[in-house]
């Protein structure tokens, strides 16, 4: 096996129109046609066999990491959940996966439960937890289900694992999530740099393990990477939202935060505030500057923390989200609520760029797009034929092999006597794992691009 730097996760946004992001296009093709029942047989297969953990291997094992994500009851997020779980199992992750579902009718609960039991009759690897809807009343902001549902789950469930990783349902795992951060890693300079900011301050650097494999990509100006996740030390994906909220009401505040009142969210003496209380004479009072927020709280999914820290953080996140939404009634309100809650609890996050790549329309400089760029000319054969309204030739060829045709952004089925369910699951499995590995060495832990995922799957099984 060649040396393998890697990132962890990937989203399923809208399909990309550029060759370099064909992974997203292929993933869209696979994901949008995949339904739950077509994966049942695949999910029953336990591909990876593992020996029992020893105390020495606890840190490096994913068995102690419980992956969780929040959804509503829609069919849209249902198939996302199935695809996400499939990727988690295929990556070799050992810990359990729980889907938290909020606001279902009794019938929806019964249907989801029955389907999940068909996937995993043991209920050990794939679990489901139901809660009431936490969508903000009258505003239909469903993303508040994330803090509310997670809080409900932790208050009604016995969790044996000591680390919880919160992802989004549109993410696909490329490799297991472990508590390891900087332990055993050596920093090596990268040729890439963040061209949207001062390169000297924000050069991207890579971390390699003792075997010489590049594992992590992050900005060089961030605080030192801790050895591993434990109480008081959390980790997550470096997000472009940064610490914008920490400039609230300051002269350099962005438009959305010029009148934003942090006290209304966090309280009058919270460390979340961007200045000490006016009547406080204690110089030891903690508060959050823009620099502190940028370096420690500019985090988004994947969120990874000890169960003790989650229990401390969740009441605040749950409470802060509607307060943020009152002043910032937009997408990402719950994410800003999370960062403010982390600041309130002074739970600093070790930020990395290599946990995820997301939406190609933003090309966030805090994500590991540099590694995607490195595919360069080697990706030409995979990207060839991709257009704004046309899937790549490689994708179309594979779909055609199993009786599917493609017209005007739609996948249609040739109904001439065939088991379409079996054929479709075989198609997706073929697209993901039966192709020739690409020559690149680096991949995000979670990635929405199947170009990376296809190569990774071969490496995982080799």
C-alpha positions in Angstrom: 0.0 0.0 0.0 1.4 3.4 -0.9 1.7 6.2 1.7 -1.7 7.8 2.3 -2.4 11.2 3.6 -6.1 11.6 4.3 -9.1 13.7 5.1 -12.2 12.1 6.8 -15.7 13.1 5.4 -17.6 14.4 2.4 -20.9 16.1 1.7 -23.6 15.5 -0.9 -24.4 19.0 -2.1 -25.6 19.9 -5.6 -23.7 18.3 -8.5 -20.5 20.1 -9.5 -20.0 21.5 -13.0 -16.2 21.4 -13.1 -13.9 18.5 -13.8 -11.9 18.9 -10.7 -15.0 18.3 -8.6 -16.4 15.4 -10.6 -16.4 13.5 -7.4 -19.5 15.5 -6.4 -21.1 14.8 -9.7 -20.6 11.1 -9.5 -21.7 11.0 -5.9 -24.9 12.9 -6.8 -25.6 10.3 -9.5 -25.2 7.5 -7.0 -26.9 9.1 -4.0 -30.0 10.4 -5.6 -30.9 7.1 -7.1 -30.1 5.0 -4.0 -33.0 3.9 -1.9 -32.9 2.1 1.4 -34.1 -1.4 0.4 -31.5 -1.6 -2.3 -28.7 -1.6 0.3 -30.1 -4.1 2.8 -28.1 -7.0 1.6 -24.9 -4.9 1.4 -25.4 -3.6 4.9 -25.7 -7.1 6.3 -22.2 -7.9 5.2 -19.6 -7.4 7.9 -16.6 -6.9 5.6 -14.1 -6.1 8.3 -12.9 -8.6 11.0 -11.1 -7.1 14.1 -9.4 -8.5 17.1 -10.4 -7.4 20.6 -9.0 -4.0 21.8 -6.3 -3.8 24.4 -5.6 -0.9 26.6 -2.7 0.1 24.4 -4.8 0.3 21.3 -7.7 2.2 22.8 -6.5 5.6 21.5 -5.9 4.4 18.0 -9.1 2.5 17.7 -12.4 3.8 16.3 -14.3 1.3 18.5 -14.5 4.0 21.3 -16.0 6.6 19.0 -19.7 6.8 18.6 -20.8 8.5 15.4 -24.1 10.3 15.5 -26.1 12.5 13.1 -29.5 14.2 13.2 -32.3 14.1 10.7 -35.9 14.8 10.2 -38.3 12.1 8.9 -38.2 12.9 5.2 -37.4 10.4 2.6 -34.6 12.8 1.5 -32.7 12.5 4.7 -33.7 8.8 5.0 -31.7 7.8 2.0 -28.9 10.1 3.1 -28.7 8.3 6.4 -28.5 4.9 4.6 -25.7 6.1 2.3 -23.9 7.6 5.2 -24.1 4.5 7.3 -23.0 2.4 4.3 -19.9 4.6 4.0 -19.2 4.3 7.7 -19.3 0.5 7.6 -17.2 0.4 4.5 -14.5 2.6 6.0 -13.9 0.1 8.7 -15.1 2.3 11.5 -15.7 0.0 14.6 -17.9 2.2 16.8 -21.7 2.3 16.6 -23.7 4.7 14.5 -26.9 6.4 15.8 -29.4 8.3 13.7 -31.4 10.8 15.7 -34.7 11.4 14.1 -36.9 14.3 15.2 -40.6 14.9 14.7 -41.8 11.6 13.2 -45.4 10.3 13.3 -45.9 6.9 14.9 -46.1 5.4 11.4 -42.8 6.9 10.3 -41.2 5.7 13.5 -42.4 2.2 12.9 -41.2 2.2 9.2 -37.8 3.5 10.0 -37.3 1.1 12.9 -38.3 -1.9 10.8 -36.0 -0.9 8.0 -33.1 -0.3 10.3 -33.6 -3.7 11.9 -33.5 -5.3 8.5 -30.1 -3.7 8.0 -28.7 -4.5 11.4 -30.8 -7.1 13.3 -28.4 -6.9 16.2 -29.1 -3.1 16.7 -25.5 -2.7 17.7 -23.8 -1.2 14.7 -26.8 0.9 13.4 -29.1 2.4 16.0 -32.0 4.9 15.8 -33.3 7.3 18.4 -36.6 9.2 18.1 -37.3 12.6 19.7 -40.0 15.2 19.4 -39.4 18.0 16.9 -37.2 20.8 18.1 -37.8 23.0 15.0 -38.3 26.6 16.0 -42.0 27.1 16.2 -43.5 29.4 13.6 -40.2 29.7 11.9 -39.7 26.2 10.6 -36.0 26.2 11.2 -35.4 22.5 11.4 -31.7 22.6 12.0 -32.4 23.3 15.6 -33.3 19.6 15.7 -29.5 19.0 15.8 -28.8 20.4 19.3 -32.2 19.5 20.6 -32.2 15.9 19.3 -28.6 15.2 20.5 -29.5 16.6 23.9 -32.6 14.4 24.0 -30.5 11.3 23.0 -27.9 11.9 25.6 -30.5 12.3 28.3 -32.3 9.1 27.4 -29.5 6.7 26.3 -26.7 4.9 28.1 -23.6 5.6 26.0 -20.7 3.2 26.5 -18.2 4.9 24.3 -16.2 7.8 25.7 -16.0 9.9 22.5 -18.8 11.1 20.3 -18.4 12.4 16.7 -21.3 14.4 15.4 -21.5 14.5 11.6 -24.2 15.6 9.1 -26.4 13.0 7.3 -25.1 14.1 3.9 -21.5 13.1 4.8 -19.7 10.0 3.6 -16.9 8.5 5.7 -13.7 7.6 4.0 -11.7 6.3 6.9 -12.4 5.6 10.6 -12.6 8.4 13.2 -10.3 7.8 16.1 -9.4 10.0 19.1 -5.8 10.5 17.8 -4.9 14.0 16.9 -1.2 15.0 16.9 0.2 12.0 18.8 3.0 10.4 16.8 2.6 13.0 14.0 5.4 15.1 12.5 4.8 18.4 10.8 5.9 18.6 7.2 5.6 21.8 5.1 3.2 21.8 2.2 3.6 23.5 -1.1 0.0 24.6 -1.0 -1.1 27.8 0.8 -4.3 29.7 1.4 -4.4 32.2 -1.4 -7.3 34.1 0.1 -5.3 35.4 3.0 -1.7 36.3 4.0 0.3 33.2 2.9 2.9 33.7 5.6 0.3 33.6 8.3 -1.9 30.8 6.9 0.3 28.4 5.1 -1.2 24.9 5.0 0.9 22.3 6.6 0.7 18.5 6.6 1.2 16.1 9.4 2.6 12.6 8.8 2.5 9.5 11.0 5.4 7.3 12.0 4.9 5.3 8.8 5.4 8.4 6.7 1.7 8.7 5.7 0.2 12.2 5.5 -2.8 12.2 7.8 -3.7 15.8 8.6 -3.8 19.1 6.8 -4.3 22.4 8.8 -3.3 26.0 8.8 0.1 26.8 10.3 -1.1 29.7 12.4 -3.4 27.6 14.6 -2.5 26.6 18.1 -0.4 23.4 18.5 -2.3 20.2 17.8 -3.0 18.3 21.0 -2.0 14.6 21.1 -5.5 13.2 21.3 -9.1 13.9 22.3 -9.9 13.7 26.0 -11.9 15.7 28.5 -11.2 19.4 27.8 -9.7 18.8 24.4 -12.1 18.6 21.4 -11.5 18.6 17.6 -13.4 19.4 14.5 -13.4 20.7 10.9 -12.1 24.2 10.4 -15.0 26.1 9.0 -14.9 29.3 7.0 -17.5 31.0 9.3 -14.5 31.7 11.5 -15.1 33.9 14.6 -17.3 36.5 12.9 -19.7 36.6 15.8 -16.8 37.6 18.1 -16.7 41.0 16.3 -20.3 41.7 17.1 -21.0 45.4 17.5 -17.4 46.2 16.8 -16.3 48.6 14.1 -15.1 45.8 11.9 -18.2 43.6 12.3 -19.8 42.1 9.3 -23.3 43.3 8.3 -25.1 40.5 10.1 -23.3 41.1 13.4 -23.2 44.9 13.5 -26.3 45.0 15.8 -25.9 41.4 17.2 -26.2 41.3 21.0 -24.0 38.6 22.5 -25.3 39.2 26.0 -28.8 38.2 24.8 -27.4 34.9 23.7 -24.8 34.0 26.3 -25.8 36.0 29.4 -24.2 39.0 31.1 -21.0 37.4 32.4 -20.3 34.6 29.9 -16.8 34.0 28.5 -18.6 34.1 25.1 -18.8 37.9 25.3 -16.2 39.8 23.3 -15.2 42.2 26.1 -15.2 41.9 29.9 -18.3 43.2 31.8 -18.0 47.0 32.4 -18.5 46.7 36.1 -16.0 43.8 36.6 -12.8 44.7 38.3 -11.4 41.1 38.2 -8.7 41.1 35.5 -8.9 37.3 35.3 -12.3 37.5 33.7 -12.4 35.5 30.5 -13.8 36.9 27.3 -13.5 35.9 23.6 -11.6 38.1 21.1 -11.9 37.7 17.4 -8.5 36.1 17.3 -9.4 33.6 20.0 -12.6 32.7 18.2 -10.8 32.3 14.9 -8.2 30.0 16.4 -10.3 27.9 18.7 -14.0 28.1 17.9 -14.2 28.3 14.1 -15.5 24.8 14.0 -18.3 22.9 12.2 -19.1 19.2 11.5 -17.3 17.0 12.1 -17.5 17.8 15.9 -15.5 15.3 18.0 -15.4 15.5 21.8 -15.4 13.4 24.9 -18.8 12.4 26.3 -18.1 14.6 29.4 -17.6 17.6 27.3 -20.7 16.9 25.2 -22.8 16.7 28.4 -21.4 20.1 29.5 -21.8 21.7 26.1 -25.2 20.5 25.0 -27.4 22.4 27.4 -25.8 25.6 26.3 -26.0 24.8 22.6 -29.6 23.8 22.9 -30.4 27.0 24.7 -28.3 29.4 22.5 -29.6 28.2 19.1 -33.1 29.9 19.3 -31.5 33.0 20.8 -29.0 33.2 17.9 -31.8 32.6 15.4 -33.8 35.5 16.8 -31.1 37.9 15.7 -29.7 35.9 12.8 -32.7 34.1 11.2 -30.6 32.4 8.6 -29.0 29.1 7.7 -26.1 28.2 10.0 -27.7 29.8 13.1 -27.3 26.5 15.0 -23.6 26.4 13.9 -23.0 29.9 15.3 -24.9 28.8 18.4 -22.5 25.9 18.7 -19.4 28.1 18.5 -20.8 30.5 21.1 -21.6 27.6 23.4 -18.1 26.3 23.0 -16.7 29.7 23.9 -19.1 29.9 26.9 -17.8 26.6 28.2 -14.2 27.5 27.1 -14.0 24.2 25.2 -11.4 24.9 22.6 -11.3 22.8 19.4 -8.3 21.6 17.6 -9.1 22.7 14.1 -8.1 20.8 11.0 -8.8 21.3 7.3 -8.7 17.6 6.5 -11.8 16.3 8.3 -14.0 17.2 5.3 -14.5 18.7 1.9 -18.0 20.3 1.3 -19.6 22.5 -1.2 -17.5 23.3 -4.3 -19.4 26.5 -4.9 -17.7 28.0 -1.8 -14.3 26.2 -2.2 -13.6 27.2 1.5 -9.9 27.7 2.0 -10.2 26.0 5.4 -11.1 22.7 3.7 -8.7 20.3 2.0 -9.4 21.3 -1.6 -5.7 21.5 -2.0 -5.5 17.7 -2.0 -8.3 17.6 -4.5 -6.4 19.9 -6.8 -3.4 17.6 -6.7 -5.3 15.0 -8.7 -4.7 17.3 -11.7 -4.4 15.6 -15.0 -4.8 12.2 -13.5 -8.5 12.9 -13.0 -9.1 13.7 -16.6 -10.5 10.2 -17.5 -12.9 10.3 -14.5 -14.1 13.9 -15.3 -14.4 13.5 -19.0 -17.8 14.4 -20.4 -19.0 16.2 -17.2 -21.2 19.2 -17.9 -23.8 21.2 -16.0 -26.5 18.9 -17.2 -24.6 15.8 -18.0 -22.9 13.2 -15.9 -19.3 12.1 -16.6 -18.8 9.4 -19.3 -17.5 7.0 -16.8 -20.6 7.3 -14.7 -22.9 6.9 -17.7 -21.0 3.8 -18.9 -21.5 2.1 -15.6 -25.2 3.0 -15.3 -25.7 1.7 -18.9 -24.1 -1.6 -18.0 -26.9 -2.2 -15.5 -29.8 -1.1 -17.6 -30.0 2.6 -16.8 -30.1 5.5 -19.3 -29.5 9.2 -18.7 -31.6 12.0 -20.2 -31.8 15.6 -19.0 -30.6 15.2 -15.4 -32.8 12.1 -14.9 -31.9 8.5 -14.5 -34.4 6.1 -16.1 -34.7 2.4 -15.9 -34.8 0.0 -18.8 -37.6 -2.2 -17.5 -37.0 -5.1 -19.9 -37.2 -8.0 -17.4 -34.6 -7.4 -14.7 -34.2 -7.2 -10.9 -33.7 -3.4 -10.8 -33.1 -3.3 -7.0 -30.2 -5.8 -7.3 -28.9 -4.2 -10.4 -28.9 -0.7 -8.9 -27.1 -1.8 -5.7 -24.5 -3.6 -7.8 -24.1 -0.4 -9.9 -23.4 1.8 -6.9 -21.1 -0.8 -5.3 -19.2 -1.1 -8.7 -18.9 2.7 -8.9 -17.6 2.9 -5.4 -15.2 0.0 -5.0 -14.6 -1.9 -8.3 -12.6 0.7 -10.1 -8.9 1.3 -10.6 -7.3 3.3 -7.7 -6.3 6.9 -8.6 -2.6 7.7 -8.1 -3.1 10.4 -5.5 -1.9 9.9 -2.0 -4.2 12.2 0.0 -7.9 12.2 0.8 -10.2 13.8 3.3 -11.7 11.8 6.1 -15.1 12.8 5.0 -15.6 13.7 1.4 -18.5 14.3 -1.0 -16.3 13.4 -3.9 -16.6 9.8 -5.2 -13.4 10.2 -7.2 -11.6 10.2 -3.9 -14.0 7.7 -2.4 -13.5 5.2 -5.1 -9.8 5.3 -4.7 -10.0 5.1 -0.9 -12.3 2.1 -1.0 -9.8 0.1 -2.9 -7.1 1.1 -0.4 -9.2 0.1 2.5 -9.9 -3.3 1.1 -6.3 -4.0 0.0 
